[in-house]
Amino acid sequence: MKLFLYSSYLLSTAHRDALHRLVGKPPKDITFAAIEHATDVDPDAGDWISDSRNAIALQSEQIEVIDLQQWKDNLTGLRAKLARKDVLWMCGGNAFYLRWILKVTGADAIIRDLVGKGTVYAGWSAGAIIAGPTLRSFDSVEDLTVVPEVFFDALNLTNVVVVPHMDVQEFAEGMRQIDQQLRQAGFRTAPLTEAQALIVQENKQQIIENT
């Protein structure tokens, strides 16, 4: 497993360098599959989605946005397309909506399989949260009325639950409560500030600071 999980969509130089090393390729050669469905239910997403996508460019133009709805009847084709990418990148937004669309399209099983075989998984905010074992407690900060069906299981790519935005005034109190609730329930957590990223490689975990 190779995971790159972070709070904010603005990657620092330190973060980019760490992601390059994790992928094991020069920036210009890295290919991305961008899955941005967490923003589908956010009417204001257009204000920042392009900035979010540009932040992963890493001096490469090889970024393909994947619309999972177009592939739900062709999982073999979706798997082949994703298998050709170095990084599966999940955007921030509504974690429960992202979980729903991954499950109903069958993309979740494909992602688990590819990441298990060495494809790098990267995600920020909702995209980072969903890499863990559960979405429990995050329902306190998400709008569930826009989610067709609520699932609390996550992708379980790691046994650690990322709790992002710990130093953002708007979200900090809610995130501290979520972190506490998850710990009390027996989950391992990784509370991250906007300047931090969690790298998981096999059984090793490391937090990278924006320096």
N, C-alpha and C positions, 0 to 999 in steps of 0.2 A: 504494500500500500504506500502511495505517495500522495499526501494531502497538503494543500497550502490554504489555510483558513485565516480570514482576517476580518476586521470590523468595517473599515471604510473602503470605498471604491478607489480612493486615490493612493495608489501604490507609491511608496518612496523608493529611492535608489537602492537602499538596503534591501527592501522587499523584492524589488525586481532582480537584483543579483542573486538573492536566495532562491527565487523561482527558477532562474536560469540554471543554477546548479542542480536543483531538484529534477528538472527535465533532462539535463545533460546535453543540451544543444545550444549553439549560439542563438541570440535573440532573433536574428533574421530568418532562422530556419524553423522556429517554433510555430506549430499550427494549433489553432484554437477552435473548439466548438463552443459558441456562446449560447447559453440557454437562459433567456431573459424573462421567462413566464412569470416570475414572482412580481413583475411590474404590471402584468395584464390588468389588474384590478385597482391600479393606482392612477387616478386621472391626472396627477401631476408628474408622472414618471417621465414624460417627454422633456421636462426641464433638466433632467440630469442623466438620462439613460445614455445619451451620446458621450457625455463626459466619462461615464462609467466604462463604456466600451473602449474609448480611446485610452483609458488608463492601463489597459492590458495589452496595448499594441506592442510595447516592448521593442520598438524599432522594426516591427514586422507588420506586414499588411495581411498576413494569412489568418484572418479571423472570419469565420463563417457563422452567422446567426442561424440557429436551428429552430424551426417552428415545429414542435412536437405534434401538433394537431394534424399536420400534413403527412405525418408518418405513422399514425396510429393503426392504419390498416396494412402497414408494410414494415413490420419490425425487423425482418431480415435486412431490408435496405437501410433502415436506421442504424442497425448494429454495424453494418459494413461502413457506413459513412462515419460514425463516431470512432470506429476502430482505426480510421486513417488519421485521426487527430492525436496530437501529443498531449493536449490539455482539454479537459472538460470543465468549462468555467460557468459557474452559477452566479447570477446577479442577485443583488439584494432586493427586498420588497416584502411581500406577504409570504411568510414561510409555510403557512397552511395551504394557501392556494398552490404554491410550488409543489408541495408534497402531493396534493390532490392530482395535479396534472401529470406528474411523474408516474403515479400509480395507475391512473385510468388509461394512459397511453402505453403502459408497459415499459416505459423508458427506465424506470428504477432498476429493474432486473438487469437490463443491459449495462447500465452504469456500474452497478455492483460488480458484474462480471469483468468488465474492461478494467476497472480500477484494481481489481484483484489480480489482474494479469500485467499491471505495470503502467497503465495510462494514468497521468497525473490528474487529480481532482483539485480544482481551485474554486473558492467561493468566498464571497463577502456577505456579512450580515445574514440575511435569510439563507443564502447559499452556503454559509459556514455552519449555521445552526443545524441545517438539515443533514449534514454529514454525520452527525452523532447518532445516538441510539433512540432519542425521544424528543418530542416537541412539548412534552408536559410542562406546564407553568407558563409557556409563552402565549397561551390563549388569553392571558391577562393583558397583553399589550398588542394583540392583533385584532383586526376586524374579521370576525368569523362569518358575518352576514353575507360576505361576498364569496364565500367558499362553498361550492356545491355539496361537498361531503367532507367532514372533518376527520382526519386521521392523525393519531398521536404518535404512531411509530415513524421513525425517520429512516435514513438510509443505512445506518449502523456500519458505516465505513470505519469508524473509530468508537472506542468506548467513552470518549470524552465529549461533553456537551459544551460547545463554544457559547459563551454569553457575551455578546458584543456591546460596544458603545458605553463602556463603563465610565468614561469620563465626559460624556456628552450630557449637558445639563438637562436637556429635554427628556432623555431616556434613563439617566443614571439611577434614579431611585427605583424605578420599575425593574431594571436589570439587577440591581443589588438584591431585591426581594426574590427574583427568579433564581439567582445564583444560590441564595440561602435555601430556598425551597427544594431545589434539586439536590443540594448536598444533604439536606435532612432526609430526602427520599433515598439516599444511597448512591447517587450518581456522581461520577467524577466530572468536574467542570474546569473550563479554562476561561475565566473572565478576561476579556481583552479590551484595552483602550484603543483609540483610533490609531495610535502609533505602533501597535503590536500586531504580529502575525504568528500563528501557530503552525509549525511544520511537523507533520507526522510522517516518518519514514520507517516502514516496518514496525519495530517495537520501540523506536526512539522518538521522543518528542522534544521540540525546541521552540522557544519563543524568541522571535526576532524583533528587536526594537528599531524604530525609525531614528537613525542617528544622523 
